[in-house]
Amino acid sequence: MTSAHPRDVLVLSLCPLSTMGGGETFTMNVSLSARAAGDHVHVAAPVALPPMQASFAERMAWPMLALHGDGRSAPVPTTWCRLLEEMGRYDVIAVEQFLASDMVFDVVAAADGTQRVIFTSLGYEPLLDLFTVFYQPAPNHRVLSISQFAADRLSRRGLPSEHAYAGVWASEIQPPVAGASRPARFSLVGRVLPHKGYEVAIDALTADEQIVHVGQPGLPEYRAFLNRRAAGKQVAFEGILDESGRRAAVRSTRALIACSRDVLHDGVRIEQAELFGLVVLEAVASGVLPVTSDIPPFVEVMDGMSLSEWVYPQGRSDALRVLLDRVKVMPQAEYVATVRRAQQAVRERFTWEGYWRRACEECERTAA
């Protein structure tokens, strides 16, 4: 799949890109990484999430937006039918959130055997069971996951998958924070959803410490639950910030806490809380030490950055408290050295600058 000549690449999201959460940001960075590798890139996404198993006529008329892969051009309105008619012009079709809609079956039907089709799940997977039943693998198709954990999970479901890492741009890596925050401040980043386990961080917080949360409001019921849990504590929900604002908020804290859990606060067990640890990588790039729960994808990323000693058993606020006490008194020289080592690992394994090359090489390797 590597070539001396630029390829025509379509990065197709089956979820809207109107709100920039982790999955949406990942999709746009795939397009920018391919463009940085010298390929000609276009991006397309639905204006709104299409209904599952929509009628053929409804699906074909579904409004889409197409834009150039530089991320700056104005989007052009189109329809799913028109996009399918133009799909033959691309050498590579990278389908992000491929388990979000049965539109993926239209892509399978529209692509011919000379085109490389890469399927990537970013966590929204209502079509998972149906796809595994009806999909027939083809030599030019690859399922490329965002972590080894995610690849193993899909492989166990009958969708053989490889993986390629990415999370941050090397050009955005900042020096470690200059000193400990006073009073001690910690950050949380992500949608306000039960699997994020924010109550674990709140329970671990002492009265003289602060937590700042950045992210989409999410579920009102869970937000109300967190507000009750935070009574008498200093917890600030900042809402949605742009990238620079989010990085600044994280850099103002001593540590980022990633406390996602597979067993929710009400005892409900879910199949997976996360597929990757994007917020963990972003914290290290911002010069801040992450402290994470031990869900498998977080462990995978933390091990990859030699930060396994900063992982606690999920759901255990007492164990998290031990690590927060430790990071508060950690000598600054040790803190800086630890973050710098992690940043070097990020540069070597987790950057967007090298993602498209790694993705293409992985596809070629599995095709051999």
SULHUWO-V598172 format. One record per helix or strand of 2 or more residues. SS is the DSSP state (A for helix, B for strand). FROM is the first residue (numbers start at 1). TO is the last residue. If there is no record, write none. Layout:
ss: [SS/SS]
from: [FROM/FROM]
to: [TO/TO]
This chain:
ss: [B/A/B/A/B/B/A/B/A/B/A/B/A/B/A/B/A/A/B/A/B/A/B/A/B/A/A/B/A/A/A]
from: [8/22/40/56/63/76/80/92/103/116/128/141/148/161/170/185/194/198/210/220/234/243/255/278/289/296/308/311/317/332/355]
to: [13/36/46/60/68/79/89/96/110/120/134/145/156/163/172/189/196/204/214/229/237/251/258/285/293/304/310/312/329/349/367]
